[in-house]
Amino acid sequence: MTKGNSTKITDELYQYMLAHNPPLDEVQRGLVATTYEVFPDAAGMQSAEEQGPLLAFLVRLTGARHIVEIGTFTGFSSLSMAQAMPADGRLIACDVSEEWTAYAREAWAKAGVADRIDLRIAPALETLRAMPAEPHIDMAYMDADKQSQIAYWEELVPRLRPGGLLVTDNTLYHGQVLDPAATGGAAGVQAYNDHVVADPRMESVLLAISDGITLSRKR
């Protein structure tokens, strides 16, 4: 098997791509910079710059009004989605860190979308299991601990409306998904990817965007 027409993304080509995508606004750009400055060792958990416009595009494309985010960190992805939602939309953001999400709260307020976001500081599985069981979620974004992804999937999928979208980040996991001896997060992603592709309730595509993004639509 060859990689077809895949293009190697050099630094120059990456900057070209960013220049031809919707630009980040002042609040988004400030949040990205602050995250790298304050949390240099953890900043890799922040969604890539091109994912902000992509998530906003998907929100508008699906008309999502009820969004769930698993893994908020400093809030770049939730900010991007909330800005694209209608004013009466609601985003439930799940995280376990008051320290990280304090920066998220500040950015949401600066952008004027704090009233659209309900931050839940608790294990995400607890938050998900406390939600109504019937299908009501329009879109979900998962970017959290990889060993728990199948459990998150099993709570989210029944709660997605027909046609609802689940977006999962890091599904190529720096290429470590190819390692037959993978452990930890890489092994979690391997198991998750196999679980996703075998689930008849959803139709999914794995794309080589950033560190891998899987788009899954509820049938």
trRosetta pair geometry for C-beta under 8 A, 3 or more apart (Angstrom, degrees):
i j d omega theta_ij theta_ji phi_ij phi_ji
3 6 4.2 -54 149 24 110 129
6 208 7.0 20 -132 57 120 158
7 13 7.2 -145 140 179 119 159
8 13 7.8 120 104 35 58 154
9 13 5.3 -137 -148 90 57 119
9 14 5.3 75 171 -66 105 88
9 17 7.5 -23 -138 -14 113 143
10 13 4.6 92 49 10 78 102
10 14 6.9 -134 93 -8 39 87
11 14 5.6 -53 -148 33 30 114
11 15 6.6 28 154 -16 64 103
12 15 5.9 -55 -152 36 32 108
12 16 6.5 36 148 -21 64 105
13 16 5.3 -48 -148 34 37 117
13 17 6.4 43 150 -23 65 100
14 17 5.6 -50 -152 32 32 114
14 18 6.6 31 151 -16 64 103
15 18 5.6 -50 -147 36 36 111
15 19 6.3 37 153 -22 65 106
16 19 5.7 -58 -150 36 30 113
16 20 6.5 8 157 -3 64 111
17 20 6.1 -74 -151 46 29 97
17 21 6.4 27 153 -23 67 111
17 50 6.6 -16 130 -93 115 140
18 21 5.7 -60 -146 33 34 111
18 49 6.1 13 -116 108 122 130
18 50 6.3 -114 -94 -74 76 94
21 50 5.8 155 -24 -130 175 87
21 53 5.0 161 167 58 112 161
22 53 4.3 157 53 -123 102 130
22 56 7.4 -78 68 71 148 138
24 28 3.9 -129 -170 98 103 124
24 29 4.5 135 108 -59 122 83
24 32 7.0 -13 -178 -6 170 136
24 49 6.6 -83 -43 -160 129 97
24 52 6.1 49 -100 82 97 155
24 53 7.8 -111 -73 -45 64 96
25 28 5.1 91 51 14 68 105
25 29 6.9 -142 94 -5 30 93
25 83 7.9 -180 16 -143 137 164
25 111 7.6 109 86 -118 134 106
26 29 6.0 -59 -143 40 26 107
26 30 6.1 26 159 -19 63 111
27 30 5.8 -57 -146 38 28 111
27 31 6.3 29 156 -21 64 107
27 79 6.9 -145 122 -174 113 140
27 107 5.6 128 174 -160 103 84
27 110 4.9 167 -118 106 121 116
27 111 4.4 -166 92 -71 170 95
28 31 5.8 -59 -150 35 29 110
28 32 6.5 29 154 -18 65 104
28 52 6.0 95 -157 -163 139 160
28 76 6.6 84 -150 -143 81 84
28 79 6.2 173 -96 115 82 133
28 80 6.7 66 -112 -77 127 86
28 107 7.8 87 -89 -169 39 127
28 111 7.9 61 -47 -86 72 134
29 32 5.8 -50 -149 34 33 112
29 33 6.4 30 154 -15 64 107
30 33 5.8 -58 -148 39 31 109
30 34 6.1 31 155 -20 67 109
30 107 7.4 177 87 -113 99 101
30 110 7.9 -56 70 109 140 163
31 34 5.7 -53 -142 38 30 111
31 35 6.3 36 157 -25 64 105
31 74 6.3 169 -179 131 99 111
31 75 6.5 -91 -163 79 144 95
31 76 5.6 170 116 -87 126 82
31 79 6.6 138 19 4 169 165
31 103 6.8 132 -143 155 89 104
31 104 8.0 65 -147 -103 131 47
31 107 4.4 29 -85 -103 129 146
32 35 5.9 -55 -151 31 27 113
32 36 6.8 20 156 -11 62 106
32 46 6.8 133 -128 162 72 151
32 49 6.6 36 -121 -96 155 92
32 76 6.2 67 -76 -104 78 134
33 36 6.1 -60 -153 39 32 106
33 37 6.2 27 152 -18 67 112
34 37 5.6 -61 -145 40 32 111
34 38 5.8 10 166 -5 72 114
34 74 7.3 -169 96 175 100 148
34 103 6.2 -176 119 -154 129 131
35 38 6.5 -62 -131 45 22 95
35 39 5.7 -40 -172 46 62 105
35 43 5.2 125 136 -123 92 93
35 46 5.2 91 138 -70 156 145
35 73 7.6 48 -135 144 131 113
35 74 4.6 -168 -98 46 111 160
35 76 7.1 -53 -29 -41 154 119
35 103 6.9 145 -81 130 77 156
36 39 7.5 -67 -105 65 14 65
36 40 6.1 47 -178 -102 56 67
36 43 4.6 62 -101 -127 59 157
36 46 7.8 -78 -58 15 76 151
37 40 7.2 -7 -147 -60 11 89
38 103 7.1 179 57 -75 155 147
39 42 4.3 -50 166 56 113 102
39 43 5.4 147 98 -60 85 74
39 74 7.1 -167 21 -48 139 131
39 100 7.3 29 -66 -110 158 89
40 43 5.8 -26 -136 -10 28 120
42 45 5.4 -21 170 9 80 118
42 73 7.7 -175 144 -144 111 112
42 100 7.8 -97 121 -99 147 119
43 46 5.5 -26 -174 4 62 117
45 71 7.8 -124 179 176 109 116
45 73 5.0 173 119 -102 114 143
45 143 7.6 129 -177 149 78 108
46 73 5.9 -154 -87 119 61 152
46 74 6.5 -24 -96 39 106 107
46 76 5.5 62 -161 14 99 141
47 51 4.2 -106 165 81 112 140
47 52 6.8 136 103 -56 120 69
47 55 7.6 15 156 -25 162 136
47 76 5.5 -151 45 91 97 116
47 77 4.4 89 -2 -64 147 108
47 80 7.9 -95 80 15 143 141
47 143 6.3 -69 -73 -114 97 171
47 169 6.4 -109 -110 -108 93 155
47 210 7.7 -17 -169 -152 67 175
48 51 4.8 100 62 -8 75 108
48 210 4.0 -166 7 -114 149 132
48 211 7.4 158 -33 -4 124 87
49 52 6.4 -41 -172 9 42 111
50 53 6.4 -55 -164 42 49 102
50 54 6.2 50 144 -21 73 113
50 209 7.2 -127 102 -173 123 103
50 210 6.7 -171 60 -58 106 104
51 54 5.2 -58 -143 43 40 116
51 55 5.9 42 159 -22 73 103
51 77 6.7 -30 122 -102 115 97
51 80 7.6 149 117 56 69 169
51 169 7.3 27 -136 -107 155 120
51 209 7.4 123 -86 142 87 117
51 210 6.0 -20 -52 -28 113 150
51 213 7.4 164 -114 -79 110 139
52 55 6.2 -56 -148 34 24 106
52 56 6.5 22 155 -14 61 108
52 76 6.1 -81 -84 163 111 97
52 77 6.9 -134 -97 -103 66 49
52 79 7.7 -19 -136 83 111 92
52 80 3.8 -157 -155 -94 77 146
53 56 5.5 -55 -145 40 34 113
53 57 6.1 41 154 -25 67 104
53 80 7.2 -101 -51 -157 27 128
54 57 5.6 -53 -150 33 31 114
54 58 6.5 28 153 -17 65 105
54 209 7.1 98 -98 173 169 153
54 213 7.8 -37 132 -143 153 178
55 58 5.7 -54 -147 36 33 110
55 59 6.5 39 152 -23 65 102
55 77 5.9 105 -23 -156 172 82
55 80 4.9 88 73 109 118 123
55 81 5.1 -68 146 -70 116 88
55 84 7.5 -178 119 17 72 145
55 141 6.5 14 -130 -94 125 144
55 167 6.9 -172 -110 84 88 168
56 59 5.6 -50 -151 31 33 114
56 60 6.6 26 154 -12 65 105
56 80 5.0 -102 -49 169 97 89
56 81 6.5 -150 -84 -94 56 38
56 83 6.4 -28 -113 78 119 98
56 84 3.8 163 -151 -55 77 138
57 60 6.0 -61 -152 40 30 106
57 61 6.0 32 152 -23 66 111
57 84 7.6 -100 -34 -129 21 156
58 61 5.4 -51 -139 37 33 115
58 62 6.1 16 165 -4 67 110
58 64 7.7 26 127 -8 75 131
58 139 6.8 139 131 -140 106 144
58 165 6.3 -137 175 115 117 159
58 167 6.6 88 115 -59 171 140
58 215 7.8 -152 -119 -121 139 119
59 62 6.5 -69 -146 46 22 96
59 64 4.8 -87 -145 44 68 115
59 67 7.0 -29 -114 -74 107 142
59 81 5.2 145 -62 -148 140 75
59 84 3.9 117 77 104 134 126
59 85 5.9 -80 176 -69 135 66
59 139 6.4 -134 -103 45 66 166
60 63 7.4 25 -172 -74 31 43
60 84 5.3 -97 -44 -177 89 114
62 138 6.0 147 135 165 121 103
62 139 5.6 128 80 -64 154 120
62 163 7.6 161 -145 144 99 95
62 164 7.6 76 -169 -135 138 44
62 165 5.4 -116 -80 1 154 128
63 138 7.2 -106 93 -164 64 143
64 67 5.3 65 153 -67 129 99
64 81 7.8 -39 88 -169 137 105
64 85 6.6 -70 95 -108 84 90
64 89 7.0 68 119 -139 68 133
64 138 3.8 165 -131 113 76 128
64 139 3.9 -36 -110 2 148 122
64 165 7.4 -84 -72 40 125 109
65 85 6.6 114 -121 -158 44 103
65 86 6.1 -23 -106 40 93 109
65 88 6.9 -4 -152 98 115 82
65 89 4.4 -135 -148 -111 58 84
65 90 7.1 37 156 22 69 70
65 138 5.8 97 36 -9 58 151
66 89 7.1 -149 -59 -157 37 77
66 90 5.8 4 -113 64 65 91
66 136 6.0 -41 103 144 163 81
66 137 5.5 -122 115 -126 106 45
66 138 5.0 121 55 3 73 95
66 139 7.8 151 87 30 52 66
67 81 5.7 -160 148 155 169 137
67 85 6.9 -116 -3 -83 128 130
67 89 7.1 31 1 171 102 116
67 90 7.4 -174 33 97 70 48
67 91 4.4 -15 71 -113 106 82
67 92 7.3 -173 94 27 55 64
67 137 7.3 88 -119 -162 22 88
67 138 6.4 -51 -71 65 63 93
67 139 4.8 -18 -112 74 88 92
67 140 6.8 160 -164 -90 63 39
67 141 7.2 16 -180 -2 108 96
68 91 7.5 172 -85 -161 23 60
68 92 5.0 -13 -114 64 72 101
68 94 7.1 21 -177 -12 88 112
68 128 7.5 82 -175 -101 151 88
68 131 7.9 -41 -92 -76 141 162
68 137 5.5 -37 -4 -135 114 133
68 139 7.8 -177 29 98 62 50
68 140 4.5 -13 66 -113 92 93
68 141 7.6 -172 95 29 52 61
68 156 6.8 -157 76 -120 140 107
68 159 8.0 37 -7 107 151 132
69 72 5.8 87 116 -83 125 81
69 77 6.5 154 -140 107 136 112
69 78 5.2 -107 6 -86 170 98
69 81 7.2 174 -66 37 124 152
69 91 6.4 26 -9 177 109 104
69 92 7.1 -174 27 91 69 52
69 93 4.8 -6 61 -117 116 66
69 94 6.4 -171 92 23 61 75
69 140 7.2 175 -81 -160 34 61
69 141 4.8 -7 -116 62 78 99
69 142 8.0 -177 -158 -76 47 34
69 143 7.7 -21 -171 29 89 94
70 94 5.1 -13 -116 62 52 123
70 124 4.8 65 -138 -150 96 154
70 128 7.9 -1 -89 -58 115 121
70 140 7.0 29 -8 178 98 106
70 141 7.1 -163 29 95 68 53
70 142 4.6 5 55 -120 118 69
70 143 6.9 153 87 34 71 47
70 144 4.6 -81 140 -11 91 132
70 152 5.4 49 -125 -147 172 144
70 156 7.9 -90 -32 -63 132 133
71 94 7.0 -3 -24 85 34 84
71 95 6.5 84 -136 -96 27 83
71 124 7.5 -36 -42 -63 64 146
71 142 6.8 73 19 -169 114 44
71 143 4.2 -133 86 85 133 65
71 144 3.2 -162 -55 -72 117 79
71 145 7.6 173 -83 -9 120 55
72 75 5.8 12 170 -85 97 59
72 77 7.5 -141 -138 58 51 99
72 78 5.5 -2 -136 -22 96 136
72 93 4.4 61 -86 178 134 112
72 94 6.7 166 -26 67 102 34
72 95 4.0 -85 33 -44 103 127
72 100 7.3 146 94 116 85 115
72 101 5.6 44 98 -100 129 104
72 104 5.7 10 152 -91 116 166
72 119 7.0 -20 -37 -128 175 97
73 76 7.4 -20 83 17 112 88
73 77 7.9 74 41 16 105 104
73 95 6.9 -166 -36 -117 29 138
73 97 7.8 23 -121 53 38 130
73 100 5.2 -88 -164 172 43 135
73 101 7.7 151 122 -73 13 67
73 104 7.4 130 95 -60 46 121
73 143 7.7 -55 -11 109 116 117
74 100 5.4 -105 -68 -176 64 82
74 101 7.3 -161 -113 -93 34 33
74 103 4.3 -20 -149 87 97 125
74 104 5.4 180 177 -57 36 80
74 107 7.5 78 154 -2 83 138
75 78 5.1 -66 -152 52 68 108
75 79 5.2 75 147 -32 91 102
75 93 7.6 11 -114 -154 82 158
75 101 6.7 102 -54 -136 103 62
75 103 6.4 -160 16 104 115 76
75 104 2.5 143 -51 -124 128 90
75 105 7.4 -163 -65 -23 155 35
75 107 5.2 166 97 55 135 128
75 108 6.4 -102 -173 -41 145 95
76 79 5.8 -57 -148 34 25 114
76 80 6.5 24 156 -19 62 107
76 107 7.9 -25 -82 119 49 168
77 80 5.7 -53 -149 34 32 112
77 81 6.5 24 156 -13 65 107
77 141 5.9 -158 156 134 132 154
77 143 6.6 122 -1 21 166 147
78 81 5.8 -57 -145 41 33 107
78 82 5.9 32 158 -20 68 110
78 91 6.0 150 -155 138 94 143
78 93 4.9 11 -110 -98 152 129
78 104 6.5 40 57 -159 129 123
78 108 7.4 -31 114 -81 109 115
78 117 6.0 79 163 -123 122 134
79 82 6.0 -58 -141 38 25 108
79 83 6.3 27 160 -21 62 108
79 104 7.3 -148 -45 -150 100 78
79 107 5.4 -49 -87 127 141 121
79 108 6.1 -137 -98 -84 86 68
79 111 6.0 116 -155 10 103 162
79 113 6.9 134 -141 60 61 138
80 83 6.1 -57 -152 32 25 111
80 84 6.9 13 154 -10 59 111
81 84 5.9 -68 -155 40 34 106
81 85 6.5 43 150 -36 69 102
81 91 6.0 125 106 -106 117 146
81 139 7.7 -160 -151 103 130 132
81 141 6.8 -143 -54 -14 150 143
82 85 5.5 -45 -148 17 37 118
82 89 7.4 -176 -139 94 60 119
82 91 5.2 -99 -83 8 92 146
82 108 6.7 19 70 -130 162 99
82 111 7.6 110 92 104 115 133
82 113 4.0 122 134 159 122 141
82 116 4.7 144 -154 92 106 129
82 117 5.4 -44 -93 -57 146 106
83 111 6.1 -72 -82 167 108 134
83 113 5.8 -98 -73 -56 59 152
85 89 3.2 -110 170 62 124 157
85 90 8.0 -172 171 -1 156 20
85 91 6.7 -148 -34 -42 156 107
85 113 7.8 110 47 -149 107 122
85 116 5.8 152 75 -171 136 145
86 89 4.9 121 57 -30 67 101
87 116 7.5 -120 -159 -79 38 116
89 116 5.6 30 84 -152 81 115
90 116 6.2 -151 -107 -168 38 62
90 117 7.9 153 -161 -90 54 24
90 118 6.4 15 -174 -7 100 113
91 116 5.8 45 13 138 96 89
91 117 4.9 -24 71 -107 102 70
91 118 7.0 176 86 24 48 71
92 117 8.0 150 -94 -160 19 56
92 118 5.0 -26 -107 71 66 104
92 120 6.2 13 -175 -8 94 118
92 127 7.1 172 158 166 125 126
92 131 7.8 -176 54 -89 173 126
93 101 7.5 147 125 -131 128 126
93 104 7.3 -167 150 154 160 151
93 117 5.6 13 -10 -170 121 104
93 118 6.9 167 20 79 74 46
93 119 4.8 -27 70 -106 108 65
93 120 6.8 169 80 21 51 71
94 120 5.3 -19 -104 68 66 104
94 122 7.3 -66 -148 64 88 72
94 124 4.1 88 149 -111 143 90
94 127 4.9 -163 -110 54 119 157
94 128 7.6 -14 -79 -44 159 84
94 144 7.6 -28 98 -74 106 147
95 100 6.6 -115 167 80 146 120
95 101 5.2 157 74 -58 145 127
95 104 8.0 135 10 9 156 157
95 119 7.1 -32 31 -162 101 96
95 120 7.7 137 28 77 55 58
95 121 6.4 -29 82 -109 72 63
95 124 7.9 23 -73 -68 24 96
96 121 6.5 99 -134 -164 29 69
96 122 7.0 -42 -103 130 72 4
96 123 6.4 25 -86 -80 116 49
96 124 7.9 -85 -45 -32 94 76
97 100 4.0 52 103 19 130 106
97 101 5.9 146 91 -7 74 91
97 121 7.6 -129 50 -135 18 102
98 101 6.2 -70 -138 51 27 100
98 102 6.3 47 158 -45 65 97
98 121 6.0 23 -71 -126 78 151
99 102 6.1 -45 -159 7 24 114
100 103 6.6 -63 -180 30 42 104
100 104 7.1 37 134 -15 71 108
101 104 4.5 -43 -152 33 59 122
101 105 6.2 66 149 -25 76 92
101 119 5.9 134 177 -158 141 142
101 121 6.9 -146 41 -85 153 102
102 105 5.8 -46 -151 30 33 112
102 106 6.7 34 150 -18 61 104
103 106 5.6 -51 -150 35 35 114
103 107 6.5 33 154 -16 66 106
104 107 5.9 -60 -150 39 31 107
104 108 6.2 31 155 -21 68 107
104 119 7.2 133 102 -98 129 137
105 108 5.8 -54 -146 35 30 112
105 109 6.4 29 156 -18 64 106
105 114 6.9 55 -159 -123 66 114
105 119 6.9 -64 -78 -18 96 157
106 109 5.9 -58 -152 35 29 110
106 110 6.5 28 152 -19 64 106
107 110 5.6 -53 -146 35 34 112
107 111 6.2 22 158 -10 67 110
108 111 6.0 -66 -148 45 28 104
108 113 5.3 -96 -161 77 79 82
108 114 4.2 111 127 -85 106 71
108 117 5.4 -86 -140 32 150 144
109 112 7.6 39 -179 -71 31 29
109 114 4.6 20 -82 -46 62 136
113 116 4.8 -44 -176 31 82 118
113 117 6.4 65 131 -17 89 107
114 117 6.1 -73 -150 42 37 102
120 127 4.6 113 120 -113 151 136
122 126 5.0 -87 146 76 119 127
122 127 5.4 138 78 -52 112 97
123 126 4.7 86 72 3 89 106
123 127 7.3 -168 94 -6 47 86
124 127 5.5 -56 -151 38 40 112
124 128 6.0 38 154 -20 72 106
124 144 6.2 -17 -14 -148 154 177
124 148 7.4 128 58 127 116 143
124 152 6.3 2 117 -103 130 109
125 128 5.7 -53 -142 38 32 111
125 129 6.1 27 161 -16 66 110
125 148 6.9 -112 -48 -171 114 128
125 151 5.9 -23 -98 139 123 123
125 152 7.1 -108 -81 -83 77 66
125 155 6.6 171 -135 -33 68 157
126 129 6.1 -60 -144 40 26 106
126 130 6.4 24 157 -19 62 111
127 130 6.0 -64 -153 35 28 110
127 131 7.2 38 150 -35 61 99
128 131 5.8 -48 -163 11 37 116
128 152 6.8 168 -44 -136 162 65
128 155 3.9 67 143 144 138 144
128 156 6.7 -71 -141 -63 132 69
128 159 7.6 -152 -165 5 90 154
129 155 6.2 -80 -66 -130 67 130
131 136 7.9 -150 164 59 112 120
131 137 8.0 28 159 -54 153 113
131 159 6.1 41 108 -130 130 153
132 136 5.8 42 77 9 122 144
132 159 7.3 128 88 -131 68 107
133 158 6.8 -22 -177 125 74 123
133 159 6.9 -109 -162 -87 30 90
134 159 7.4 75 93 -125 26 64
135 158 7.0 -116 -74 160 76 50
135 159 6.1 154 -114 -167 42 27
135 160 6.0 -23 -141 92 94 31
135 161 4.6 119 156 -96 108 48
135 162 6.8 42 164 -22 160 63
135 164 7.3 -162 -167 -11 104 139
135 218 7.6 150 -138 162 127 163
136 159 6.2 -42 39 -175 74 81
136 161 6.4 56 -106 -57 11 96
137 140 5.8 24 157 -51 138 101
137 156 6.8 -71 64 -159 159 80
137 159 4.9 54 1 128 116 94
137 160 5.1 -59 73 -99 99 51
137 161 6.6 -166 65 -9 43 78
137 164 5.8 85 99 -158 73 151
138 160 7.9 99 -117 -148 7 72
138 161 6.1 -7 -93 27 52 120
138 164 5.4 -152 -155 -122 27 94
138 165 7.4 5 149 28 60 81
139 164 6.4 -155 -69 -166 42 82
139 165 4.7 -1 -117 64 84 93
139 166 7.5 173 -160 -80 50 36
139 167 7.2 15 -175 -3 96 103
140 156 5.1 -73 15 -154 175 136
140 160 7.0 -93 -5 -86 116 105
140 164 7.7 47 -3 158 89 113
140 165 7.4 -168 31 100 60 56
140 166 4.7 -5 61 -118 103 76
140 167 7.0 -171 93 29 53 67
141 166 8.0 176 -79 -161 28 52
141 167 4.8 -14 -111 68 71 105
141 168 8.0 169 -160 -82 46 32
141 169 7.4 36 -179 -23 88 103
142 149 6.5 101 159 -134 139 93
142 152 5.8 133 -125 123 130 146
142 153 7.7 -17 -71 -69 167 73
142 156 7.6 -105 -62 -25 122 163
142 166 6.8 19 -8 -179 113 95
142 167 7.0 178 23 90 72 52
142 168 4.6 -14 65 -111 111 74
142 169 6.8 -160 92 17 59 76
143 168 7.7 158 -68 -158 60 47
143 169 4.1 18 -99 37 99 131
143 170 6.8 111 -134 0 78 109
144 148 6.8 -45 110 68 112 115
144 149 7.5 161 69 -83 85 77
144 152 7.0 127 54 -61 127 157
145 148 4.9 54 88 18 102 109
145 149 7.7 -149 99 -44 54 74
145 185 7.6 -116 -165 -106 59 96
145 188 7.7 -53 151 152 68 170
146 149 5.6 -19 -157 -23 45 118
146 170 7.0 -95 -87 106 115 130
146 173 7.2 57 -118 -99 156 128
146 184 7.7 70 67 144 121 66
146 185 3.9 92 38 -151 138 78
146 186 7.6 51 116 -40 159 18
146 188 3.6 131 128 91 91 131
146 189 5.0 -43 -163 -50 130 81
146 192 7.0 -112 -170 -12 80 139
147 184 7.4 -80 -58 -171 112 44
147 185 6.8 -90 -38 -100 80 50
147 187 7.8 25 -98 83 85 88
147 188 4.0 -107 -83 -95 47 138
148 151 5.0 -57 -170 45 72 117
148 152 5.9 76 132 -26 87 99
148 188 7.6 1 6 -158 37 137
149 152 5.5 -52 -146 36 37 112
149 153 6.1 43 153 -24 67 104
149 168 7.0 72 -156 -144 127 130
149 188 6.1 118 14 160 108 104
149 189 7.2 58 17 -97 154 52
149 192 4.2 -2 94 -101 132 140
150 153 5.4 -49 -148 34 33 118
150 154 6.4 31 154 -18 65 106
150 191 6.3 -57 -44 125 130 106
150 192 5.5 -144 -58 -101 78 74
150 195 5.1 99 -114 5 106 176
151 154 5.9 -56 -148 37 30 109
151 155 6.7 24 154 -12 63 106
152 155 5.9 -64 -154 40 32 106
152 156 6.0 22 156 -15 70 114
153 156 5.9 -63 -139 41 26 105
153 157 5.9 28 168 -28 67 109
153 166 7.4 96 -124 165 76 159
153 192 7.1 154 -27 -146 140 94
153 195 6.6 135 75 119 161 129
153 196 7.0 -122 -129 -84 152 83
153 199 7.7 -139 161 -56 128 160
154 157 6.5 -35 -124 25 25 110
154 158 7.8 20 175 -6 50 102
155 158 7.5 -73 -169 36 26 98
155 159 6.9 1 152 0 61 123
156 159 5.8 -84 -156 49 35 104
156 160 6.2 45 154 -40 77 100
156 166 5.9 107 130 -108 137 131
157 160 5.8 -43 -148 13 33 115
157 166 7.2 -49 -85 -36 69 152
157 199 7.1 -105 -118 174 160 148
157 201 5.7 87 174 102 128 141
157 202 6.4 -91 -129 -48 117 120
157 218 6.9 153 -156 -101 71 102
160 164 3.5 -158 -175 79 96 140
160 165 7.8 174 -150 21 129 19
160 166 6.4 -79 -80 -47 146 103
160 218 4.3 180 114 -51 124 143
161 164 4.4 117 52 -45 66 114
161 218 6.7 157 91 67 35 149
162 218 5.5 -131 -127 113 33 109
162 219 7.0 -42 -141 110 86 33
163 217 6.6 -20 -150 -172 36 101
163 218 6.1 -38 20 68 18 90
164 217 7.3 159 81 -152 37 57
164 218 4.5 27 49 13 82 127
165 215 6.6 -28 -160 -164 104 88
165 216 7.1 136 -160 75 53 51
165 217 5.7 -23 -100 -99 69 70
165 218 7.7 -114 -61 1 29 83
166 202 7.3 -41 33 -133 122 143
166 215 7.8 144 78 -161 51 41
166 216 4.4 -21 63 66 98 105
166 217 7.9 -166 22 -72 73 26
166 218 7.7 86 -12 -44 100 86
167 213 6.5 -12 -169 -172 91 105
167 214 7.4 159 -156 82 43 54
167 215 5.9 -11 -105 -105 74 66
167 216 7.7 -169 -73 25 30 75
168 171 5.5 76 109 -57 107 116
168 192 7.4 -164 180 150 156 133
168 196 7.5 -114 18 -88 155 152
168 213 6.9 155 79 -158 52 54
168 214 4.4 -5 55 55 105 101
168 216 7.1 33 -6 -3 107 114
169 210 7.4 -24 -150 89 94 133
169 211 6.9 55 173 68 82 103
169 212 7.6 116 -176 86 43 65
169 213 6.0 -20 -108 -105 53 79
170 173 5.5 60 166 -82 88 65
170 189 6.6 -102 126 -104 91 136
170 211 4.7 -2 -112 108 59 123
170 212 6.1 41 -180 64 16 96
171 177 7.6 27 159 -63 54 150
171 189 6.2 172 -138 -164 45 110
171 192 7.3 -116 -123 99 89 116
171 193 5.8 121 -168 -86 101 105
171 206 5.5 -124 114 -137 138 108
171 211 7.7 135 32 120 44 74
171 212 3.9 -125 65 133 67 117
171 213 6.5 124 19 -109 111 9
171 214 4.5 72 -35 -25 166 106
172 175 6.3 6 158 -66 97 41
172 177 5.9 -105 -156 6 42 129
172 189 8.0 -38 59 159 4 144
172 206 7.7 129 -60 172 84 115
172 208 6.7 53 -52 -118 151 70
172 211 5.6 -152 58 168 94 56
172 212 2.9 156 -6 -45 87 132
173 176 4.8 -73 118 53 104 96
173 177 5.2 117 44 -44 108 89
173 185 6.5 179 -142 128 129 97
173 186 5.1 156 139 -114 145 69
173 189 4.3 166 -39 47 139 166
173 190 8.0 -75 30 -42 147 69
173 211 6.8 65 -80 167 21 109
173 212 6.9 -42 -14 34 49 138
174 186 7.9 -73 54 -94 95 106
174 211 6.3 -23 -56 -142 58 110
175 178 6.0 -29 174 15 71 113
176 179 5.1 -31 -166 7 65 121
176 182 5.5 118 159 -116 95 121
176 186 3.7 -78 126 -121 125 133
176 189 7.6 91 84 55 96 132
177 182 7.2 -10 -117 -57 26 165
177 186 6.5 -152 -73 -165 46 85
177 189 5.7 -89 -89 109 101 113
177 190 5.3 157 -143 -82 76 79
177 193 6.5 43 -147 3 137 154
177 212 7.9 50 -12 -44 142 171
179 182 4.1 115 85 -59 104 89
179 186 6.2 14 50 151 119 145
182 186 3.8 -114 -166 114 122 116
182 187 4.5 171 114 -65 93 71
182 190 5.8 136 68 -21 143 138
183 186 6.7 47 56 55 31 100
183 187 5.2 -7 -135 -20 20 128
184 187 6.1 112 49 21 31 99
184 188 7.0 -56 140 -6 38 103
185 188 5.3 -55 -149 35 35 116
185 189 6.4 33 155 -18 69 102
186 189 5.8 -53 -150 35 32 109
186 190 6.5 37 150 -21 64 103
187 190 5.5 -48 -148 33 35 116
187 191 6.4 33 155 -16 65 105
188 191 5.9 -57 -150 38 30 108
188 192 6.2 31 152 -20 65 109
189 192 5.4 -53 -142 37 33 114
189 193 6.2 36 158 -22 67 103
190 193 6.1 -56 -149 33 26 109
190 194 6.6 21 155 -13 61 107
191 194 5.9 -58 -151 39 31 110
191 195 6.2 33 151 -22 66 109
192 195 5.5 -57 -148 36 32 113
192 196 6.2 33 155 -23 67 105
193 196 5.8 -51 -146 32 30 113
193 197 6.5 22 161 -13 64 107
193 206 6.8 27 -139 -85 109 147
193 214 7.3 -173 -114 -67 80 149
194 197 6.3 -59 -145 38 28 104
194 198 6.3 15 160 -9 63 117
195 198 6.2 -74 -151 43 25 104
195 199 6.5 35 155 -41 65 106
196 199 6.0 -52 -151 12 29 115
196 202 7.1 -61 -163 84 73 136
196 204 5.2 -8 158 15 107 177
196 214 6.2 19 157 166 166 155
196 216 6.2 -109 -159 -86 112 137
197 204 6.3 -112 -92 67 54 125
199 202 5.0 26 101 32 114 101
199 204 7.7 64 54 -14 102 127
200 219 7.6 -36 151 4 61 150
201 218 6.7 -24 151 -141 88 72
201 219 6.0 -147 -179 25 40 106
202 216 4.6 10 174 -178 135 105
202 217 6.4 145 -160 70 77 38
202 218 6.0 -46 -103 -98 78 43
202 219 6.4 -148 -97 -18 22 87
203 216 7.1 161 79 -153 36 59
203 217 5.2 -18 60 59 88 95
203 219 6.2 97 -18 -72 94 91
204 214 5.7 8 -173 -180 114 105
204 215 6.7 166 -149 87 62 47
204 216 4.1 -15 -97 -101 98 83
204 217 7.4 -180 -77 17 49 64
205 214 7.0 175 88 -150 39 62
205 215 5.4 -2 55 55 87 94
206 212 6.4 -7 -175 -166 98 100
206 213 7.6 164 -155 87 53 37
206 214 4.7 -25 -100 -97 71 88
207 212 7.2 152 79 -152 47 51
207 213 5.2 -19 62 66 98 85
207 214 7.3 164 16 -90 71 35
207 215 6.9 27 -5 -3 117 101
208 212 6.5 -29 -115 -96 44 64
209 212 7.1 101 54 -125 57 13
209 213 4.5 -25 61 15 112 117
210 213 6.5 65 44 -36 101 103
